[in-house]
């Protein structure tokens, strides 16, 4: 087809896409836009049009990809940067939005839209003075009849920056333009309360309530207004409404708490504040949680619950030393409050500080009794039971878990107790009872996950789709991508959970030329970015060009930089065992990357996954029954075999059992594959692991021990339970050169 004919065809596709959209057929419009995109990937106006369509159809992630591509093709186009910034705002990616708006301003310094977007981004990032300055520039370049979208955030920014006089004038101007705008009414009322004008604020809230009497935000605002006026009797109906909500928002819990404190019930008020803090922590709203924690501890420096909340906040931010200190402060304030002791003892056991974990848990044991939260009591018992097992006293651990306070009140707590009970029974060589406990624990974990995630699990279905695609030889037909620059040294540590990946990562992370990254979200970020490409994953791999690869690498390494520091020349080792089936994507984006495939006897792997207490996810849900674990393993290995047969991966397979038998030779060979010299210091991995404050995987207890082989062949003790699944596993047992007979090494 000639260029002229192709252009005419492309224009026809765009016209058809627009017609389909106008006729209310978004699916057909999307298919036509996609068809045009595949034929005209460098058509910047068409990319922008497709992005607008994605935004109209509530797909801001797809719009971000298309606009990002357009920006790479036309880097000096300020309008494209502005559009991309607003697409990031729709995703609440405020730092990325800020960057795009700043770039647009560098290109077009007087663009009002760019300054507006920058101001909104900075407001969300709580840089109020800078937000105010940017929005002021935007307002100066905006006509009066279009000023409201600028006035409202500018008023809020001035308010938060402490310029109350300016904020007052801006709120008044905005209110004159939109007297009944719901968000403006409540925002203006919030400002008036902050400047001690609650009566005026109440008139605005009442106007909002006349619009919608069932808006909980207005109920919260009403309670605040009357509380600040000292009219606590009038606050009671609004407090009653708020406390009757099926789920009390943290803002509501905070306000009800303030009213309770004003009424003289300080204990109840602080308890509600703790409830608000917990909700904010669960939502990862750390700034809101931190502000209320600080206020609570300023009001009551002896609040054990407040110190416990501060510790949980620090732990969520990976500040483990700060968390430990706050938990100890909480215990010093109130020895009888079990939550800090439970949290600290579990944390110390995870950090392999067993003696300290024992002391904390044993000190808390006498306080377990009536009136204590059952989950906190269960946490103390669980921590001590784990310590007893690891100290070689599983009988004592089992006695603890058979007590009345071991199970807690939730499925999540029962799951932890039952999984630990199974481990204790396994240590006592009582496999039938251990298996029964694992079955109960996994069933409870699955119930807990499904109660919050009722949607179907897509992991197995996704692997089945990949198998069908790979059976057709699709990876072999992926076109080459010319002019790809080299990427930094990179290796992926994959295999299957419980195949020795944590051990290998810990060993190699001790090398001066290697930085290990332990199951952090760089690969998931890459997958999400790939799914934003119109063809999606995996089909979109065929559409990638050098521009796309550059963007995908940027997404990956931006995420890496948030978690680890890699010096130039160092090798990044990304351990992500559940990413085995993603090797085609990883190889496509990073063609020089090496793959370390950790291998272990399939039966031991399956059993070990079933016997662990993982942080639950769609993937880990498949470990809640033996049948699902086997299905996930078999499909993963089938995909891996097809990947290796169809793609030119650089792979080094390391067998766990051989590593146990001959550590030095195996690690030397691995170092050679990775292009780094052997170091005798790599033998000291266990000592290094003991220095870490937290290990993220269930293998935390194993990697602080010298190399050992007592888990090899453990599956034989559970053979009767695995026997029904051996036919599904046998192809991989044979392929990897294992056996189902008892060897001398595993006997």
N, C-alpha and C positions, 0 to 999 in steps of 0.2 A: 504493500500500500504506500502511495506517495505521501510526502509530508503534508501536502495540501489536502489530500483525501483524509488523512488521519485527523488533521485539525477540524475538518468539516464534521467527521464522525464524532469527535470529542465535543464539539459545540452542540451537536444534536443530543448527545447524552445529557449534557447539562440542562438543555431546554426540557427534555423529558423529565429529568429529576425535579426541576422546578414545578412543572405541571403536576407531577404526582404529589408533591408536597402541598400545592395549592388545593388539590382535590381531596386532601385528607388521607392519603395513602403513604404514611411515613416509611413503611417497610420497603415498598417499591422504590420510593425516592432514595432510600439509603443504598439499595442495591445498584441503582443507576449512578449515584455519586461514587460508589466504590469502584464500579467498572471504569468510570472516567478517571478516577485516581490512579488506577493501575496502568492506564495508558498515557497519563500526563502528570507524572509525579513531580515535575518541576514547574507546573502551572500555578504560580503564586496566587492570582485572583481566584482560581478554582479551589485551591486549598483553603483560602479564607472563606469562600462561600460554603464549602462543606463543613468547615468548623462552625460557622453560624448555624447551619442546620443541626449539627450535633448539640449545640447549646439550646436550641429551640426544643429539641427532643430529649432534654435532660441527660445529656451525656457529656459533661464537661471534661472528663478525662480524655475522650476521643478528640474533643476540640483542642485540648492542650497539645496533643501530639501533632495535629495538623498545623497548628499555629507555630509550634516549635520548629517544625520542618520549614514552614514558610519563612520564619526568621533566619534560619540557617542559609536559606537561598537568597534572602534579601536583608542582610544584617543591618543596613542603614535605614530601614523603613520604620519610623517611629510608630506609625499607626498599628503595624503588626505587633510591636512590642506591647503597646497599650492593650490590644485585644487579648494577647496572651496573658498579660497581667490580670485582666478581669476574669479570664477563665480560671487562673490559679485562685483568685478570690472566691469563685464559686465552689472550689474544693477546700476552702479554708487553709490553703497553703500560703500563708501570709508572707513568709520569708522569700519564697520564690516570686510571689507577686511584687514584693518590694523591689527585688532585683530587676525585674522587667520594667517596672515604671521608672526606676532610676536610670536605666539604659535609655529609655525613650526620652527622658528629660535631657540627657547628655546630647541626644541627637536634635531634639526640638525643645529648647529651654523654656519656651513660653506656652507650651501646650497645656491648657487647663485640664483636660481629661487626664493627662499623665500625672499632674500634681494632685488631682482628686484621688486617683487610684493609689498614689503613693501615700497620701494622707490617711486613707481608709486602712491601708496595710499597716502603717505605723501605729494607728490607733489600736488595731487588734493586737499588735506586738507590744502595746503599752509604752511606747515612746511618745508621750503626750505632747511634749514641747515641739518635737520635730513634726508630729502629725499636724499640730496647730499651724506651724509655719507653712507646710505644704498646702493645707486646705485653704489658708488665707490667700495664697497665690492663685489657687483654683477659683476662689470666689471672685477675685479681681478680674478674672477672664471669663466670667459667666454672666449671661444676661439675667435680669431680675426674674423673668418668668420661668427660668430653669435653675434657680438658685437653691431650691429646697434640698436636693440630694447633697449639696455641699454644706448648706447651713446646719443641718442636723448633726452630722459628724463633727463639724468645726465647733459647734457649741459644746458637744460632749468632750472634745479634746481640750478646749479651753477650761472647761469645768475640771477635768482630771489633772490639768497642768496647774491649777490653782488660780487661774485668771477669772475670778468669779464675775467681775464687772463685765468683762467682754462676753463671757458665757451668757449672762443675763440678757444682754442686748441681742445676742444671736438667737437665743431661744424665743425671745419676743418677736423677732423678725420672722423666724420660721413659723411660729404659731399664727402670725397674721396671714401668711401664705396658705397655711393648711390648718385651720382651726380645729378640725376633728380628726386629724391623722392619729391613729391608735398608738403607734410606737412613739410618736412625738409627744403625745399627751403624757405617757408614762415616763419618758425620758426627762421631760421638763419637770414633772412632779418629783422625780428622784433628785434632780438638781436643787429644787426648792427645799426639799427636806434637808439636803446636805448643808444649805446655807441658812438653816433654821427658820424656814417659812412654811411649816407643815400645814397651816390652815389654808394658805393659798394653794399648796400642792393638793390638798384634799379636794378642792373644787375641780381640779383637772382630772383627778382619779374618778370622781363621781361622773364626770362627762364620759369617761371611758366605760364605766359600769352601765351607764344608760345605753351605750352602744351594744355592750355584750356583758350581761350580768354574770356570765359563767366563765370569765377569763381569770384563771388563778393568779396571773401576774398582777391583775388589778386588785385581787383580794390581798395579796402580799403588800402592795403599795398602800391600800386602805388601812391595814393593820399598822403599818409603819407610821402613817400620818397621824392616826389617833393616839398611838403610843407617844409620839413626840409632843403631842399636845397635852399629855398627861391624862387623857380621857380613856383610861384602861377599861372601864366598864363597856364603853362603845367598841372596844377592840374585840371583846369576847365572841360575838357572832362570827367575825371574820376568822378568828382563831379556830372556832369550831368547824367552819367550812374547810379550812386548810387541813386540819388534822383528820378530816373524813375523806380526804383524797386517797384513792387506792394506792398511789405511790407518792409520798411526800417529797417534792423537789427540795434540793438542798437550800435554795434561797428561802423557801417556806419554812423549813426546819430552823434556819438561822433566825428568821423574824419571830416565829413563835417562841423560840428560846429567849429572845430579847424581851418579849412581852412577859414571859414567865419570870424572868429576872426582875423586871420592873414591878411585878406583883409580889415580889419578895421570895419567890421559890427559886433560889439560885441553883440548887442541885438539879431541879428539873430543867432549868434553862441551859445549864452546861451539858446535861445529857443530850438535849436536842442539838446543841452545837456539835457534840461528838458525832451525832447522827449525820449532820450536814457535812462534816469533815469526811466521814467515811464515804458518803455519796460522791463528794468531789474527788476523792482519791480513786474511787472506782472508775470515774469518768475521765481520769488523768487531768483534771482541772487543778493543777498543782498550785498555781498562784492563789486561787480562791481558798484552797485548803490551808495554805501557809498563812494567809492573812488572819483567818479565824483561829488557827492554832496559836499564833502569836498573841492575839487578843485574849484568848482563854488563859494562856499561861501568865500573861501580864496581870489578869484579874485574880488568878489563883495559881501561884508558882508551885503549890504542892499538889496540883491536880495530876494524879497518876494516869488518868485516862488521857489527859492532854499530852503528857510526855510520851505515852504509848502511841498517840496519834502522830506526834513529831517523829518518832522512830519509824513508823510505817511510811511516812512521807519521805524520810531520808532513804529508806530501803528501796522505795519505788524509784528513786532517782539514782540508785546504785551508789549511794554514799554510806557504805556499810559501817565504817568506823563511827560515823556520826549516829547511825541507827543504834549501834550497840550502846553507845554512851547514853542516848536518850532512854533506851529500855532499862538500863541500870538505874537511871534517875527515877523512872517510874516505879521500879521495885522499891527503891529507897523511900519513896513517898508513901507507898502503901503495899506492904508485903502480902496482904491478903488478896489484892487484885491479881487474878491469875493471868489475864491476857498478856501483860508484858513478859512474865516468866515463860509462858508458852511460846511467844514469838521469839524471845531471846534464846531459849534452849533449842528450839528447832533451827534457828539460824546458826548457832554454834555447832550443832551436830552436822549441818550441811557444810560448814567451814572446816570440818574434821578436827574441831577442838573438843574432843570427847570429855575430857576431865571437867572443863568449864561447863559444858552442857549438862553433865551429871549434877554438878553442884547447884546450878540454877534450878533444875527440875526437882531435885530432892528437897531443896529448901521450900519449894512451892507446894509439895505434896501435902503437908499437914493442913494447908488452907483449903484443900478441896472438900467441899461439903455443900450443905443446903444453901441456896441463895446465890451460888456462883454460876456463871454462865457455863453450860455444859460443854460448849465448843472449846472454851479456854481450858477447862479441866482435861478434855480429851487431848488437847495439844500438848499439855505437860506430860501426860501419860505416854503419848506417842513418842515424844522426844526421848524419854527415859527408856522406853522399850527398844528404840533403835540403838541407843548407847549400849544397853545390855547385850543385844545381839552382836554388835561389833566388838564388844569386849569379851566375847566368847561365853556369855551366860544367857543363851536363848531361853532356858527354863524360866529364869527370873523375868525376862521380857514377856513371856507368854502369860505368866501369872498377872502381870500388870494389865495386859490387854484383855484378860478374862474378867477384870474387875468391872464394877458398875459404872465407872466414869470414863470408860475408854472410847465409847462410840460417838459421842456428840449427838447433835440434833438434826444434822443434814446428811444428805446422800454423799456430799463431798467429804465430810468427816468420816462417815462410815466406810467409804471407799479407802481412805488412807489407813484406817485401823485394820481393815480386813486384808489389805495388801501386805501390811507389816506382819500381821498374824501369819499369813502364808509364808513369809520369809523366815519367821521364827520356826515354824513347823518344818520348813525345808532344812534349816540348819540342824534340826533334831532328827532328820532322816525319817520323817513321817509324810511321805509324798501324797498319799490319798487325802489326808486331812489338809495338807498344804494346798492341794489343787482345789479342794472345796472352798477354802478361804479365798483363793485367787478368783474363783468364779464369782463369789459373792461380792468381792471388792470391785471387780471390773463391771459387774452389773450395776452396782450403785454409782460408779463413776459415769457410766453411759447414761443412766437416768438423769443424773445431775446435768450433764452436758445437753442432753436432748430437751430438757425442760426449758433451757434458754435458747436452744438452736433447733427448732422443730423441723427445719428444712431438710431435704434429702441430702445424704452424704454423696459428694460428687467425686471423691478420690478414685474409687474403683471404676466408675463410669469413665472418668478421664483417661485412666490407663487402658481401658478397653478400646477407647477411640484411638489412642496412640498405637495400640497393637494392630488394629485394622488398617491404619494408615501406613504403618511400617511394613506390614505384610505385603503391601503393594510395591515395596521398594522406593517409597517416596523420598527418604533422605538422600538416596543416591542421585536423585534428579534435581537437587537443590543447585541453582546456578552459582557459579563462582562470583565473588564480589571483587572487582578490580580496585586497585589503588587504596587498599586498606593499610593505614599506618600500623606499626608495631604497637603493642600495648605493654604496660609494665609487667614484670615477672609475676606469674599467677599460677596457682595449682588449686584444684578442687579435690577435697577429700570426701569421697562418697562411698556407697555400699548399701548398707541397711542398718537401721538402729540396732545397737547391741552387738555390732560386729567388730568392735575394737577401735572405732573411730575416735572416741574420746581419749583413749590411751595414746594413739598415734599423734593426735593433735598436741597432747601434753608433752610428748617426747620431742616432737619437732619444734614446738614453740620455745624450747630451751636453746635452739640454735641461734647464733648471733646474726645469721643471714636470713632468718625466717621469722615472719610475724604470723602467729596463728590467730584465726578468727573463729570463734566457737558458736556456730548456729545463730548468727546474728542476721538482721533482716536485709542484707545486701542482695542476695539471690531473690527473695520474695519481691523486693522493690523492682528488680530487673524484670521479673515475670509480670508484675502489674503494669509496668511500662509497655511491655510487649503486647499485652492484652489491649492496650489503648490504641494500637495500630489497627486501622480499619479491618484488615483481614483476620486479626486476632491471633491467638496461639493455638496450635502450632502452624497453621496454614500461612500465617504472615511471614514465617521464616523465608519463604520463597520470594517475597516481595522486597526484602531488605536491600538497601544499597548503602554506600559508604556514608551518606548523610545520616541515615537511620542508625548505623552502627556507632557513629560518633556520639549521637544522642544517648543511645542505650549504655554505652560505656560511661558517659558522664553521669547518668542516673546511678549506675552501680557504684562508681568510685566516690560520688558524693555521699552515698550511704556509708561506705567503708570509712570515710574520713570522720564520720560522726562517732565512730566506735574505737578505731585503732589508729596508731601513727605508724606509717610505713615510710622508712627512709629510702631515698633513691638507691636502687640496686638491690634492696631487700626483696625476697620472695614473699608474696602474700599467700598464705595457705588458708583457704576458705573451707572449713569443715561444715558440711551440710548433708548428712546421710540420706535425708528424705528427698534430696535433689537429684538422685540417680537418674530418674526418667527425664530430667531436664537437660541432660548432657547435649542433645542437639542444639538447644538454645545457647548453652554456655560455649560450645565449640563454634557456633556461628558468629557469636559476638567476640569471642576471644580465641581465635584459631591457633595461637601459639600456646595456649594453656595446657598444662599437664593434668592428668587425672590419676589420683591414687584411689584404687578400688580396694576397700577393706573387705576381707572374706572370712567367713566363719561357718562351721557346719550348719546347714539350714535348720536342722532340728533344734540345735542349741539356740540359734538366733530367734526362732519362732517362740520357743519356750521362754527365753529371757524377756522378750518383748511383752509376752502375756503376764509375766511375773513382776512387771515394773509399774510404778506409779508415775506416769508421765503428766506433764502439764497438758491438759486436754485441748485438742484441736480437731479439725475434720480428719486429719491424717491419723492422729493418735487414737481417735475413736475406733479405728479398725483393729486396735490391739485389745479390745474389750471382750472378744471371744477368740478361742483358738481357730475356729473356722475362718473368721475374718482376717486374723493375722496371717494364716496360711495363704488365703486368697491374695492379700496385699503383697506378700513376699513373692508368690509365684508370678504374679503379673509384673512386678517390678523387675524380677530377674529375666522374664521373657522379653520385656522391653530392652533391658540392658544388653542381652545377647544380640538382638536385632540391631541396636545402635552400634555395637562393636563391629558387626559384620558389614554395616553399610556406611560408616563414617570413618575417616582416617584419624581417629583419636590417638593421642599419645598416652598410653595407659600402663601403669605399674600395679599389678595385683599383689597384695600382701596378705598372706594367710595368717589369721590370728594364732592358730595352733603352732605354726612354724615359728612365729615371733616368740612365743612362749619358750620353745625349745632352744632357739638360737638367736637371742636378741641382737647381739652385736652384728652378726653377719647380715641379718635381715635389715637392720637400720642402716648399715653401711651401704647396702644395695639401694635402699630407698634414697639415701642422700645422693648417691651417684646419679640416680634417675632425675632428681630435682636440681642437679647441678651445683650442689653445695658440698663442702668437705665434711668428712666424718669428724665428730668431736667426742672425745671420751666423756665430756660433761653431759652428754645426752642420757647417759645411764642414770643420772641423778634426777630424773623426772619426778619421782615420788616425793623427794624432799622439796622440790619447787612447788608441787601441787599443794603441799601442806602449808605453804606460805600464802596461798591465795585466800582472800576473804570470803569468796563464794564461787562455787563451781555450778554451772548452769544445767548440767545434765544429770540423769539418775546414776551415772557412773562415778559420782563424786567420792563415794566410799572406796571404790576399787583402785582408782589411780593414785592414791596416797600409799598403796602397798607396793612392795617390790613385785616384780613380774611373777605371776603365779599361774598354775594350771588347774586349780581345783574346780573351776567352772566348766572345764572341757569334758564333754561327754555326759554332762549332768542329765541330759534328756533321757538317757537310758533308764533312769529311775522313774521317769514319767512315761515310759513307753506305752503303757496301756491307754493313756489319754491321747497320745500322738498317733497311735496305730491307725485310727480311721483316716488320718490326714497324710499318711506316708505316700499313697499313690500320687497325690498332688505334688508332693515335695520330691519324689524319686527322680524325676528328670534333672533336677538341679543338684541333688546329691550326686548323681552319676556325672553330670557335666563338670562339676567342680572337683571331682575325684575323691569324694567322701564315701563312707560306707554306713550301713545300718547295723553292722555287727559291732560288738564291744571290742575295742582295741586295748592293748596292754597299757597305753598311755592314759586311757580314760577309765580303766577298770578301778 
